[in-house]
Amino acid sequence: MQATRCTQGVAALILVLLVFALVLDEPAAFLPGAALVLLLVSRAIIFDRKMRTIARSVTVDRTTNRTIIRQGGVVDVTVAISYTLPEQTTLAVRDMPPAGSVLIGGDATASTTRPGEGTAVITYRARIMARGEVRFSGIGVTIADPFFTGDLAFRRGEDTLPEILVHPSGAFESESGGRDYGDAERRERSSFSGYSIHSFREYVTGDDPRRIDWKLSAKHQKLFVKEYSSQQGNLPLILVDLPDATLRPEMPDSDPLVSAVTGALEDAILEHRFVSLLIISGGNVVRYLPGERDIHRVMSAVGDLRPAERLVHQYYARDEVAVRSKLGRCERDIARLPKDSPDYHFAATLASVYREMHRDQKTAFEMQMGRVMGSINAGAVYIFSPFEGDLSHIWQTITQAKRMQKDVHLRIPESAASPGMLKALLAADVESVEVIA
């Protein structure tokens, strides 16, 4: 219980009256001081009764959209807190997520001054970073009237439900520690091209249930999980192209692009224990995590995804592959046309322009992409982009990836997948184009 400013003012007035009575030897001054003391004592007793009434009446009903998730996963939480509120009292309630959680949407607090029975509903989204069987930390309640405030914490068993089972990501048994059951017992394609399942080992606590091979488990009467390996010995590079903040100020957590990136990263770390993440916005490199195995750093980077200010613009910069192709077409025309024909002179002039463009110095972004593609041991590049506005940086990235002999897979939101855009992407030198619903 803590005193409000009103109570502190009354206490100061009592002190002044007592000093006045003692210094001036005025017994009559004790009477108002004593009355004010009785007032504060009575208000403290009343406030204590209010707190007891509220404490007895509070019940918590908390629900989540998922009770089994992977470490770093997001849950939607809805909490209904029932109470009985006395007159002239303010009630503020707050839900306390599991330790180590990060609030990424909504508000975990609510307040009311309406007396009588009521229910406060709280909805929010949280990213769970702890592992194992995780419970909520309870409910916090703040009660206030004109004279006092007090805090209560409800951590009863029913106040911490539901329990969420969080499976670790990127923290599996080492490859040398796992027991293999036959070399290449069977091969199966995984979610990234170029990677396969080559063997199995016995299930250990913390393994993702999706890796369980149910047919083999039924045969041996114990759980076995799939062991992944790379046919090329390489890891995927996940490249995320953020929207321009001037075109799209917000990027909600429900954005299909964010969900698709999160799923791709989880699959990469699950299968290979490592992943390289490159975040760009147009021709600007925002963040680069090469060969990252820390799930917390990866998911923290995904949680921070938002439209970025583009300090550097490509201004529809040339595409080196397109320029080279057009230059070759002009040179073929020069070789077959008569030298005195107008078409010959036109083709020669145009070829000289393309040669100058081809000799132009590369942009800083092209050189950055060249260094990235040459420095990582990645056999495939997965590009997640809203495909809005100038796409020069996309074509330049594809060119640099292909120069390093890497497969390129494009992921485009359904909202941007117009027939013209899909035709342009399919015409590029890429292995696949997938629409994100």
Secondary structure, DSSP 8 states (H G I E B T S, - for coil): -EE-HHHHHHHHHHHHHHHHHHHTT-GGGHHHHHHHHHHHHHHHHHHHHHHHHHHHH-EEEEEES-SEEETT-EEEEEEEEEEEE-TT-EEEEEEE--TT-EEEEE-SEEEE---EEEEEEEEEEEE----EEE---EEEEEEE-SSEEEEEEE--GGGS-S-EEEE-SS----TTTS---STTS---B-SSTTEEEEEEEE--TT--GGGB-HHHHHHHTS-EEEEEEESSS-EEEEEEE--BTTT-S---TT-HHHHHHHHHHHHHHHHHS-EEEEEEETTEEEEEEEEE--HHHHHHHHHT---B--SS--SS---HHHHHHHHHHHHHHHHHS-TTSHHHHHHHHHHHHHHHHHHS---HHHHHHHHHHHHS-EEEEEEE----S--HHHHHHHHHHHHTT-EEEEEEEGGG--HHHHHHHHHSS-SEEEEE-
